[in-house]
């Protein structure tokens, strides 16, 4: 109360002095009221409003608190954050992507900055007999015996990001980059837009909202699905059950990003918040899900069909494996998303507190598929914070066959981790639908950077393989990767994740039964 009185008293006194001088000397003094008089009005207003306690107690000074709070992320990132402190990605990770995307020098000087003795530190065992790998185009064939059109998939691809969440220029650059370097581009659940059709191979993601293949009531439309899934640039179809950033919640497209064009692609009402349902309406049980996958495969003329999920209740995944055995229907791939996955908009509790972390989820899925005799039929694709060659090899060691990167590809486009993806004000034009922002993203420049990031990351992956003595991806094994688990002990991934499974080699366990033939 004393501070408020002092502020009001001071401003009133200043205004009275100016008015007095204007009356006594010259009316020109009244021009000085342009500043203190509006401040007096603001201070009087805040003295009586009840919504903001800070502004009520400190009518003008309180604004400094809100100003500094608004620029706090920028101050922290540019001035106080160390090279290894940033989240979700630190400065060293972001810089590495920028350098590889620009074909710049990516070496570092004077040694490691992270603490090798810190709990959680990871490393790989190199070989004193390095090998040489000629082919840097690391790929895996997706499609089991029930698939008529198998697809040769790069081990490093663009993760699911919809048009609407990302701008038209960002989507175009991503797809052209995928075409230039011959890797795949996941559409995200928002459907196939004209910006996805720039020469790159597509993995069409079908989510709970069935965007692009839904009828007027929001249910799955076999006719629309068949028309789009049989297009030549659609190479695979991914049925989305859940994602790591908000498992069990469904996607969110804010009204500000739901332009008439986006709405036409998704078959929704423009200018409204688009909330994907948490669950699919086309199936309710694991058995029904297998039959739906078979329907998707048949309607697409036999293209690879899989599903994406973030592991929550382990028993539900076991039920899905039981359904595969019961129906004799196998998906061609399973995409595993860790709880570390990112999104433009998600409730804090879902982002921070739901879902299984990637490594635990991947090891569980790998072990379960091996024990059911399914791993040899089903490829595993993973996503969540994968931006380096070491990231790629770690997940391959845990059973993955390929991986996605979303935020890594966004960094290649110029993303600065401004953390404003859900506000439609992305300063670099990646995650926005505002023309004055997305026009700043030059497609001709950025698509080359996307391709160069992919190429240089695979090059780095191969270099690590050579150093470790891995001649092929099948040689990458969990017993060659290590993590410091406490102050005294370091364990291999084999001991951490597959201790009771047998040695994991070539994505198979030497103790695993083959019960699905």
BELKATA-V425092 format. One line per field, one symbol per residue. psi: psi as a letter, one per 20 degrees, with the letter a starting at -180 (. if undefined). A space follows every 10 residues. Layout:
BEGIN
psi: ???
END
This chain:
BEGIN
psi: ghgghggggg hggghhgggg hhggfqihhh hiihghghhg ggggghhiqj hohghhhmhg hhhhghghhh jggggghhhi prijhqqhpr hggghggggh hjkrpjqqqj rqhroiiqpi pqrqorqimq rpogoimprq ppoaijphmq popqiorpro oqpggqrhhg gggghhghgh jlrqophrii rorhiimkiq pqoopoahik pilqaijjrp ohghgghhhi qhiohqpooo grqhhmpjhq rpoqhhimrh gghhhilrpq jqpoopqhrq iiqirhghgg hhghghgghj kkqppaqpqp peohhhhhhg hghgggikpp qhrpppprii qrrhoqqghh ghjqqpqggg gghggggghg hjkihihpqp pqqoloirhh gghghhhjiq hrrqpfhghg hhijpjlikk hjikkoijjg mqjogighii ooghghhhhg ghggghghgh ghhggghijo hrhiipqhii pqpohaihqp qqhghghkhj irpopkkqqi jpqnjo.
END
